[in-house]
Each structure stands twice: as C-alpha cells, then as structure tokens.
Amino acid sequence: MPPRAASCILGLVALSLVGCRNGARPGQTVHDPSTSSAAPFPPEVVAVCDTVAGLWRVTGRGSVRVVDTTVRVLSDSQPQRGCAVVAAAPQGVDSARWSRLYWTRSDARGWSDLSVFDADGPDGNNRTRQRGNTRCQIDFTQDGGDDSDSTYIPSPAIGEFTHCWLRVS
C-alpha cells in the first residue's frame, strides 16, 4: 500500500459522513434540531463518543473530531443516526498510549462484541460492539504494508472512526 493510503482511507471514511455539524467545542457532541426531526441522542450514546474522543485527545498524537451524523453500518439494513468520532494519528500511537484508548478495553467497560459483523484485513479492521441498546461500529485503519516489496516500510499512521447510535428493536 502506498505511504499515504492509510490517510486516504480515513479521508474516505470521513467523507462518507452525512450531516456533520460545525460549532461544537472540542470534546462536545452537538445536536442541531434544525437539521433533523429526530430527538436528541440519549446521554449514554453521547457519553461514549465524548469518552472515546477524550481518550484519543489525551494521546497528544493526532486530530480528533466529534460530529453528529448518519452512517450505513454493517449490523443494520438502514443508515443509523448517531454521533461519530474521527481520530487520525499520522505518527501513530505508542503502546502505552494505545493501551489507554477506549476500545482496547471494551469488554472491561461492559461491551459485547457482535463478531458476526467483524472484519479484518492487513489495512485495518471493523468491529461492532453493543452495551444495552447502544451500538458502536469501530473502523480502524493502518498501513498494512506491501507483501510484494520486502523493502517497503509501512507508515506509522493510524486512524479510527467510531460511530455510536441507539439501537431500536
């Protein structure tokens, strides 16, 4: 994969957002009722996005945005409206900082892995987690290298796109 591929993938994920809003303070998720007839997000959904974003910010290694959006997710047939955290670390994150990120300890935080919706590849993975009626899809990107070139040095860049929503049965 070319060196800029990981950042390009994250850029494509960010472009897939629908209904992003400006005007949020760092770490704050904003609901703008003028753009939707839906009710504001439940506090438990917003709290997850705010916590994920806060832990990324503490790494001091990248950019983090929190937005309200609608995304097509793997676990539901209809696009889901929720909050999203877009994090990118062009220089990567060391193992000490990585261990403190939200999703590295998701089972300890009471989340169940919906493994039927998981996907893995050399350039990242996709996970879907559920706790109560809150679901989150986490898309992680990295430079998986180039198996055909033994001299290729992968970029340290990583990215994470977390989208959380209230699951309605």
Backbone hydrogen bonds in HBPLUS format (Angstrom, degrees):
<---DONOR---> <-ACCEPTOR-->    atom                        ^
c    i                          cat <-CA-CA->   ^        H-A-AA   ^      H-
h    n   atom  resd res      DA  || num        DHA   H-A  angle D-A-AA Bond
n    s   type  num  typ     dist DA aas  dist angle  dist       angle   num
A0005-ALA N   A0002-PRO O   2.91 MM   3  5.29 162.8  1.94 120.1 125.4     1
A0008-CYS N   A0004-ARG O   2.93 MM   4  6.16 149.0  2.03 151.0 161.1     2
A0009-ILE N   A0005-ALA O   2.82 MM   4  6.08 156.8  1.87 156.2 161.6     3
A0010-LEU N   A0006-ALA O   3.08 MM   4  6.33 165.7  2.10 148.9 152.2     4
A0011-GLY N   A0007-SER O   2.90 MM   4  6.05 150.9  1.99 139.3 148.0     5
A0012-LEU N   A0008-CYS O   2.90 MM   4  6.21 149.9  1.99 147.7 155.3     6
A0013-VAL N   A0009-ILE O   2.97 MM   4  6.34 155.2  2.04 150.8 157.7     7
A0014-ALA N   A0010-LEU O   2.90 MM   4  6.18 160.6  1.93 150.7 156.1     8
A0015-LEU N   A0011-GLY O   2.88 MM   4  6.12 146.9  1.99 143.5 153.0     9
A0016-SER N   A0012-LEU O   3.09 MM   4  6.32 127.0  2.38 137.4 150.4    10
A0016-SER N   A0013-VAL O   3.02 MM   3  5.17 138.6  2.20  99.1 111.3    11
A0017-LEU N   A0014-ALA O   3.24 MM   3  5.66 164.9  2.26 110.4 114.8    12
A0070-THR N   A0018-VAL O   3.19 MM  52  5.40 135.4  2.39 135.5 146.9    13
A0028-GLN N   A0025-ARG O   2.94 MM   3  5.35 155.2  2.00 144.7 142.5    14
A0035-THR N   A0032-ASP O   3.06 MM   3  5.91 168.2  2.07 128.1 131.4    15
A0036-SER N   A0033-PRO O   3.44 MM   3  5.43 161.1  2.48 101.7 107.0    16
A0045-VAL N   A0042-PRO O   3.06 MM   3  5.60 137.0  2.25 114.5 124.9    17
A0046-VAL N   A0042-PRO O   3.29 MM   4  6.65 165.7  2.31 157.3 160.4    18
A0047-ALA N   A0043-PRO O   2.81 MM   4  5.87 158.3  1.86 151.9 158.4    19
A0049-CYS N   A0045-VAL O   3.32 MM   4  6.72 167.1  2.33 154.2 155.6    20
A0050-ASP N   A0046-VAL O   2.91 MM   4  6.12 167.8  1.92 158.9 162.7    21
A0051-THR N   A0047-ALA O   2.93 MM   4  6.02 152.2  2.01 142.6 150.0    22
A0052-VAL N   A0048-VAL O   2.85 MM   4  6.07 169.0  1.86 161.6 164.3    23
A0053-ALA N   A0049-CYS O   2.95 MM   4  6.08 169.4  1.96 152.4 155.5    24
A0054-GLY N   A0050-ASP O   2.94 MM   4  6.02 156.4  1.99 139.9 147.0    25
A0055-LEU N   A0051-THR O   3.00 MM   4  6.20 159.8  2.05 153.7 157.4    26
A0056-TRP N   A0052-VAL O   3.11 MM   4  6.39 150.8  2.20 147.0 155.2    27
A0057-ARG N   A0053-ALA O   2.90 MM   4  6.18 158.9  1.95 153.2 159.3    28
A0058-VAL N   A0054-GLY O   3.08 MM   4  6.31 148.5  2.18 143.9 151.7    29
A0059-THR N   A0056-TRP O   3.09 MM   3  5.45 141.9  2.24 105.4 115.9    30
A0060-GLY N   A0057-ARG O   3.00 MM   3  5.58 147.6  2.11 114.0 122.5    31
A0063-SER N   A0088-ALA O   2.85 MM  25  5.38 143.2  1.99 154.7 160.4    32
A0088-ALA N   A0063-SER O   2.96 MM  25  5.38 156.2  2.01 151.4 157.5    33
A0065-ARG N   A0086-VAL O   2.90 MM  21  5.18 149.5  2.00 139.2 149.2    34
A0086-VAL N   A0065-ARG O   2.85 MM  21  5.18 161.7  1.88 150.8 157.1    35
A0067-VAL N   A0084-ALA O   2.90 MM  17  5.29 158.1  1.95 148.4 155.6    36
A0084-ALA N   A0067-VAL O   2.73 MM  17  5.29 151.1  1.81 157.9 163.7    37
A0069-THR N   A0082-GLY O   2.77 MM  13  5.62 169.6  1.78 170.0 171.2    38
A0082-GLY N   A0069-THR O   2.82 MM  13  5.62 164.7  1.85 166.2 171.3    39
A0071-VAL N   A0080-GLN O   2.99 MM   9  5.43 161.3  2.03 140.7 141.1    40
A0080-GLN N   A0071-VAL O   2.76 MM   9  5.43 161.3  1.79 154.3 148.2    41
A0083-CYS N   A0164-CYS O   3.04 MM  81  5.53 134.5  2.26 152.8 160.6    42
A0164-CYS N   A0083-CYS O   2.87 MM  81  5.53 163.0  1.90 163.0 168.7    43
A0085-VAL N   A0162-THR O   2.76 MM  77  5.09 151.5  1.84 145.6 155.4    44
A0162-THR N   A0085-VAL O   2.90 MM  77  5.09 160.6  1.94 147.9 153.1    45
A0087-ALA N   A0160-GLU O   2.86 MM  73  5.17 169.0  1.87 159.7 162.6    46
A0160-GLU N   A0087-ALA O   2.83 MM  73  5.17 159.2  1.87 145.6 150.2    47
A0089-ALA N   A0158-ILE O   2.86 MM  69  5.34 174.1  1.86 157.7 159.4    48
A0092-GLY N   A0089-ALA O   2.93 MM   3  5.02 164.3  1.95 115.1 118.1    49
A0158-ILE N   A0089-ALA O   3.05 MM  69  5.34 154.6  2.12 130.3 137.4    50
A0098-TRP N   A0094-ASP O   2.82 MM   4  5.98 161.2  1.85 156.7 163.2    51
A0099-SER N   A0095-SER O   2.99 MM   4  6.03 154.7  2.06 143.1 147.8    52
A0100-ARG N   A0097-ARG O   3.05 MM   3  5.41 148.1  2.16 107.4 117.0    53
A0101-LEU N   A0098-TRP O   3.08 MM   3  5.46 162.1  2.12 113.4 119.1    54
A0104-THR N   A0101-LEU O   3.34 MM   3  5.81 150.3  2.43 111.1 119.2    55
A0105-ARG N   A0102-TYR O   3.39 MM   3  6.15 161.9  2.42 116.9 121.3    56
A0108-ALA N   A0105-ARG O   3.11 MM   3  5.40 122.9  2.45 104.0 117.9    57
A0109-ARG N   A0106-SER O   3.06 MM   3  5.00 137.3  2.25  95.3 107.9    58
A0111-TRP N   A0106-SER O   3.06 MM   5  5.44 162.6  2.10 150.5 146.4    59
A0110-GLY N   A0107-ASP O   3.17 MM   3  5.22 162.3  2.20 106.3 108.7    60
A0112-SER N   A0130-GLN O   2.82 MM  18  5.26 168.0  1.83 148.0 151.8    61
A0130-GLN N   A0112-SER O   2.90 MM  18  5.26 151.2  1.98 144.7 154.2    62
A0114-LEU N   A0128-THR O   2.86 MM  14  5.48 173.0  1.86 158.6 159.1    63
A0117-PHE N   A0114-LEU O   2.95 MM   3  6.00 170.7  1.96 134.1 137.1    64
A0118-ASP N   A0115-SER O   3.06 MM   3  4.93 166.0  2.08 105.5 109.9    65
A0119-ALA N   A0126-ASN O   2.99 MM   7  5.06 154.2  2.06 142.0 144.6    66
A0126-ASN N   A0119-ALA O   2.81 MM   7  5.06 155.1  1.87 150.9 152.4    67
A0121-GLY N   A0124-GLY O   2.91 MM   3  5.41 133.9  2.12 173.4 171.8    68
A0124-GLY N   A0121-GLY O   3.20 MM   3  5.41 166.1  2.22 114.2 114.7    69
A0142-GLN N   A0123-ASP O   2.94 MM  19  4.98 153.7  2.01 124.4 123.9    70
A0125-ASN N   A0140-PHE O   2.96 MM  15  5.25 142.8  2.10 131.6 142.5    71
A0140-PHE N   A0125-ASN O   2.80 MM  15  5.25 167.8  1.82 159.8 163.8    72
A0127-ARG N   A0138-ILE O   2.84 MM  11  5.10 156.6  1.89 144.1 152.1    73
A0138-ILE N   A0127-ARG O   2.70 MM  11  5.10 164.3  1.73 153.5 159.2    74
A0129-ARG N   A0136-CYS O   2.81 MM   7  5.28 162.8  1.83 157.7 163.2    75
A0136-CYS N   A0129-ARG O   2.91 MM   7  5.28 157.0  1.96 148.7 152.7    76
A0131-ARG N   A0134-THR O   2.93 MM   3  5.39 160.1  1.97 156.5 163.1    77
A0134-THR N   A0131-ARG O   3.00 MM   3  5.39 157.9  2.05 136.1 136.2    78
A0167-ARG N   A0133-ASN O   2.58 MM  34  5.11 168.5  1.59 175.3 172.7    79
A0135-ARG N   A0165-TRP O   2.94 MM  30  5.54 169.4  1.95 165.4 168.9    80
A0165-TRP N   A0135-ARG O   2.89 MM  30  5.54 154.6  1.95 156.7 164.6    81
A0137-GLN N   A0163-HIS O   2.84 MM  26  5.32 155.6  1.90 152.0 157.2    82
A0163-HIS N   A0137-GLN O   2.93 MM  26  5.32 162.4  1.96 151.2 156.9    83
A0139-ASP N   A0161-PHE O   2.85 MM  22  5.08 169.2  1.86 147.8 151.0    84
A0161-PHE N   A0139-ASP O   2.84 MM  22  5.08 159.1  1.88 146.8 154.1    85
A0141-THR N   A0159-GLY O   2.85 MM  18  5.03 164.0  1.87 141.7 145.2    86
A0159-GLY N   A0141-THR O   2.98 MM  18  5.03 147.3  2.09 140.3 140.8    87
A0149-ASP N   A0146-ASP O   3.04 MM   3  5.53 168.4  2.05 120.3 124.0    88
A0152-TYR N   A0149-ASP O   3.15 MM   3  5.47 163.0  2.18 111.2 116.5    89
